[in-house]
Amino acid sequence: MPSDKILGIKKETVKEIKDKFQNSSAIIFVDYRGLSVAELTNIRKKLREFQSDIKIYKNTLTKIALNDLGIRLDDEHFEGPNAIAFATDLVQPLKILNDYARKNELLKLKIGIIDGIVSDKKALERIAHLPSREMLLAMVASGLMGVVRDLAICLKLVAEKKEQ
């Protein structure tokens, strides 16, 4: 039977995990088996640029936190060591992890929870290939500018026709 001190530490860890899950838009589980501390530190450093973090928790404590939050994941996702990336931005941290996984076969995307929806590895990879928010806004702005330009040309032609 664990001591009260150890139980207190575990309860505090479960509370921390629940808080991170509730305050994150995207949660990505990765298998990091075989990565060096330097490689994991490099990933953590890149993620921090986008207000994201990657943490390693015991699978049993993660399961308890998820059950408390009403999120059910299959036991297969808790086989082996897991690192969990917590992000507020939906796309950019996932791009970082996906790019790193493509370059280094030791890092493997497992599953993610995006805005409360459980997403498998294929869905995560599709999301990782989306353009960034800024790029999407630039695309929309470009499309709107084209419409405004076409309208201006049309109005100019109508004005010239009336002058004749």
Secondary structure, DSSP 4 states (H G I P E B T S, - for coil): ---HHHHHHHHHHHHHHHHHHHT-SEEEEEE-TT--HHHHHHHHHHHHTTT-EEEE--HHHHHHHHHHHT----GGGGSS--EEEEESSSSHHHHHHHHHHHH-TT-EEEEEEETTEEEEHHHHHHHHTSPPHHHHHHHHHHHHHHHHHHHHHHHHHHHHHHH-
